[in-house]
Amino acid sequence: MNNKTQWHVVGQGAAILLGLIFLVASFSKIGDLADFHQSLDKLRFLPVWGGGLVTLLVPGLELTLGLCLLSRMARREAVFVAGALLLVFLGLSVEASLAGTTSSCNCFKLPTPSWLTLQGWGIVARNVALLGLSGVAWFCGKNYQAPEEDG
């Protein structure tokens, strides 16, 4: 395996991991939209009408991105949109942390021990890591192609 191929494999792996993360995030929100909406209200960075809109759009967008990243359909575009969405999440988490908000966005509702639950700057660090993962997927996987059909 040459050096270019190795980096391509790294990019593919990063895109797959990012896809899995977006699927988990979307399923945890879709499973309890009311709780996600309440979490957004507690963060107080959206107008009243915006919370409902975000509650409906974000889980669907995350689900679509996750499926595209895993299926290799429009993967390059999905990596770009995922990176842009993560940049927005990063900005919002920095704003919430600077304001001293201790509420979590409940982006991942997984059974985790309390010491592993992220709040404040921990959420910022997670978003930086995810943005970095999208950067790896973007720069190392420049030549994404849909799988070719035999025939």
N, C-alpha and C positions, 0 to 999 in steps of 0.2 A: 504494500500500500504506500503510495507516494504521499508527500507532505500535503499537497492540495486535497487529496482524497481524505486524509486524516482530518483536516479542518472541516471538510464538508460533513463528515460523520459527526463531528462535534456540533456543528450547526444543526444538523438533523435531530440529534439528541436533545439539544436545548429547545428546539421547537416542539418536540414531543412532550418534554417535561412541562413546558409552558402550557401546552394544550391540556394536559392532565390537570394542572393547577387551575386553569380557567373553568374546566368542567366541574371540578369539586366546588369551586366558588359559586358557580351558577346553580348547581344542584342544592347547595346549602341555602341559597337565597330563595330559590323557587319553592323549596320545601316549607318555608315560613316567610311569606312576603310581608305579613303584618309586622313581624319582629324586625325584619330588615328596614321597613318604613319607620318604625319607632326609633331604630338606631340612627337613621339619617336625621330624624327630627331632633334627637339629643345633640347631634353635632352642630346644628344651627348654622350651616353654611348655605342652605338653600331656602328660597322663598317657599311659602306654604304650597303653592301650586307645583313647584319644582320637585318636591319630595315624592309626590305621587308619580310624576312622570319618570323620574330616575328609578323609582321602585319597579316600574314596569319595564323600562328599557334596558337597564344594566344587566339583569340576569339573562335576558334573551341575547344580548350582544355577547356576553361572556360565553354562553352556550354555543353560539354560532362560531365564535373565534376558536373555542376549544375543539369543536368538530372539524373546522377547516385545518387547524394545526395538526390534528391527528390523522386526518384523511389525505393530506397533501393537496387538497383542492384549494387553489388560491392561497397556498401557504405563505408565499412571500408577502402578499397583500395583508394576510391575517397577522403576520409578524409585525408589519408596519402599524396596523390599527391597534394591535395589542400594546405595542410600545407607546403609542400616542395615549391610549387609555391609561396605561400605567403612569405616564407622565402627569396626567390629570390627577390620578389617585395620589401620586407623590406630593403634588402641590397642595392638595386638600389636606393630606395628613400632616404636612409641615405647618400649614395654617392652623389646624386644630391643635397641634402640639405647642405652637407658639402662644396660642390663646389659653393654654393650660387645660384644655379639655381632656378629661381622663376616660371618656366613653370610647368604646370600641365600635368600629363600623359593623361588627359581626359578619365580616366577609367570609370567614370560614367557620362554620358551626360544626366543628368536629369534637368528639369527646377527648379533651386534653386535660392534663393536670393543671392546676391553677398557676404553677410556676412557669408554665409554658405559654400561658395566655398573654398575647401582646397587647400593650396599650401605649399611647403617647409616642415617644421616640422609637420604641420597638416596632411600631407599625411603619414609621418612616424608614427604618433600616430594612424591614421586609420589602417595602416598595422599591427601595434602591436596589436591593438584590434582584428582585423580579425584573426591574428595568434593565439591569445588567444582563440578565439571562436573555431578555429580548434582543439586546445588542449583540450578544454572542450568536443568537439565531440569525440575526440580520446579516452580520458581517462574515460569518463563517459559512453560511448557507446560501450564497448569492445565486447559485444555479439551480434553484428548486424547479422541478418539473413534475407534472402530474404523471402517475404511472402509465406506461404505455400498455395498450391492450394487445394481446396476441391475436393474430387473425389474419 
